[in-house]
């Protein structure tokens, strides 16, 4: 389920981000990473975790409680991994390959998210 949700959402986000901040300088890459991690990542996690909870049959109340419990830790863990990955991705990788780079790293990240989402 991760890739069905993640691929189109992240791919679309990269296109919007590249239109909003064109260029590949170090400063451009830093701006993209800050927007990605400051705006997109918190929203993405806030949608992903309840989506998995819903697909696993959690009630709205249980899903909300799980989100409140798991979201802060997932977001903090996100910040250990993704800022460095995204900075390199935005600076070194052409737009049409960025999603592929992220998907390679996401194998590990999605394993963590899956564990987090399925933990009771």
N, C-alpha and C positions, 0 to 999 in steps of 0.2 A: 504493500500500500504506500510505502514511503515514496517510491519513485513515481507512482501515478500522481501523487499530489505535488511532490517536490520539483520534478523536472519542468513541467510547464510554468509553475509559479516562479521558480528561480530563473529560468531562461527568459521569461517576460520581464522580470525585474532587471536583469542585466541589460536588456535592450533599452528600457526606460532610463536606467542609470547612465548608460553611455550617451543617450541623447541629452540628458540633463547636464552631464559633465563630460563633454567630448575631450579626447586627448589621452595621452599615455605617459605624461611626465610623472615624476615622483610626487609632485604636489597633487596632480589629478588623481593618481592612484590613492593617495592618502585621503583626499576628499571622498572618493568613492567608498573606500573602506569605512570611513567614519559614518557616512550615510547608511551603508549596508548594516553595520553593526549597531549603530545607534537607533535606526528606525526599522529596517526590515527584519533583522534577526529577532528582536523582541516580539514583533507582530507575528512572524512566522511560527515561532515556538508557541505563542499564545493561541494559535489556530490549530497547530499540529497536535498538541497534546490532547485537547478535548475531542478532536476528530478521532483519534485512536481510541479514546475512552468510549465515545459513542459507538464506534464500530465493534467494540468489545462488550457492548450491552450495558454500560454503566448508566444509571439513572442520572438525570440532570443534577440532582443534589450531590450524588457521589462523584460525578465528573467534576463539578465545581470544587469540591473539597480536595480532590486529587490534584487539580490544577493549582490550587492555592499551596498545596504541600510541595509539589514537584517543580513548579515553574521557576522559583528563585534559584534553586540549585542547578537546574538545566541551563538557565541563562548565564550563570556564573561559569559553569563548565564550558559553555559556548565561547566565552571570552578568553579562555585558556588556549583554545585551538584556532578559532576562525579569523581573528584579526590578522595574524601573521600569514595564514593561507590566503586570505583575500587581498592583502597588500601585495603579495607576490603575484597573485592571479591578475589583479588589475594593472600591475606595472609590466609584467613580463609576457602575458598570454593574450593573443588576439581574441576579440570578442567571440568569434565563432568556435573557439576552443575552451572558453572559460567554464561552460557548463560541464564539459567532460572532465576537466581538472577537478572541479568541485565534486563531481560524482565519485571520483576515485577516493578522495578524502572522506566523502560521505559514507562510504562503506563502513568505516570505523565509527563515525559520528552516529549513523543510523542504528548501529548495533547498540550504542549507548542509549539513544532515545527510545529504542524498542524496549530495552531493559527497564528504563525509567517509566515508560508508559504502561508496561505490563506488571510492574511491581505493585502489590496491593498495600 
